[in-house]
Amino acid sequence: MVRPAQIKLDPRTHVMVLTGAGVSAESGIPTFRGSAGLWEEHRVEDVASPAGFLRDPALVWRFYSERRAAAKDVRPNAGHAALAALEEQLGDRFLLATQNIDGLHQAAGSRRVIEMHGSLWKTRCSRCDRPAFDDRDSYTAQNLPGCAQCDARGDFALLRPHIVWFGEALASEDLARIDAFLRPGAGTRLVFVSCGTSGMVQPAAGIARVARSRGAETWLVNLESPDNAGDFEHTVMGKSGELLPQLFAVTG
Ligand code: BV8
């Protein structure tokens, strides 16, 4: 078997990895495009949106409750473990930005993780500014969760998943952290790897181009060719669980 290309990492190399639903596929979590971006005949963009929540909060809570139930016993795979091990070796020369909300990177030991699209395991008030809190519960139309803090003030407000929906802005501090990492000091070699994502959702899909414009070496690790394939100099096709464990060669 021909050994696929390897990314040589020397002490002046900084690595940023962007992941998408494909890295959780081998753990048993379905990807979005695999179902052509549909759930129960609904377009995900319609359910995962503020308008969708306003229109039918019970449907949206059913969508996320089902994903919580399906994901709660799922374990990280070798791809998640490989990225956690790489962080162990590189320390602050490593940053992981994930579009996934499943928490599997953290379960595998990753700590330098930016959850760009929020977390399936957190809930917040749709109105007041109480901080998001850990929540693994499922909700039905008969027991939609309300905010006790708003209730105490005589307002009623529904709780919502702490997730960035389509049409909602990503957290500015997350985007700033990603931008800062992609501005390494002189003499630094920057490597950007995109793994398990169809490159369809902005602004995540645009990071490869930003990295390249700043001189980064860009690598694509994916099962199929993504929408932004042209942004990458190097391409390794295949499953992340098989490729990531052998992709990096740390030298010195
Ligand atoms: C924003 C949380 C602006 C939800 C997600 C019209 C109206 C409104 C907005 C827009 C619009 N047109 C465009 C936009 C922008 C929009 C966008 O990009 N839309 C797309 C559909 C065109 N973006 C936004 O709305 C973003 N916000 O623009 O805000 C703004 C600014 C200021 C003020 C206000 C607003 C917000 C985007 C975030 C949306 N939330 N997630 C949830 O998860 O329920 S996105 C969601 O879909 C996921 O998080 C993920 O990011 C995305 C799915 O993408 P992937 O992860 O790539 O998964 P996918 O299934 O597509 O692909 C899997 C890949 O893996 C495949 O390539 C496959 O080949 C590969 N694979 C499979 N198995 C494996 C594998 N690879 C390796 N190994 C394997 N084993």
Boltz pocket constraint, residues with backbone or C-beta under 6 A from the ligand:
constraints:
  - pocket:
      binder: B
      contacts: [[A, 19], [A, 20], [A, 21], [A, 22], [A, 23], [A, 25], [A, 26], [A, 31], [A, 32], [A, 33], [A, 34], [A, 45], [A, 48], [A, 99], [A, 100], [A, 101], [A, 117], [A, 163], [A, 164], [A, 165], [A, 166], [A, 167], [A, 168], [A, 169], [A, 170], [A, 195], [A, 196], [A, 197], [A, 198], [A, 199], [A, 200], [A, 201], [A, 202], [A, 203], [A, 204], [A, 221], [A, 222], [A, 223], [A, 224], [A, 225], [A, 226], [A, 238], [A, 239], [A, 240], [A, 241]]
      max_distance: 6.0
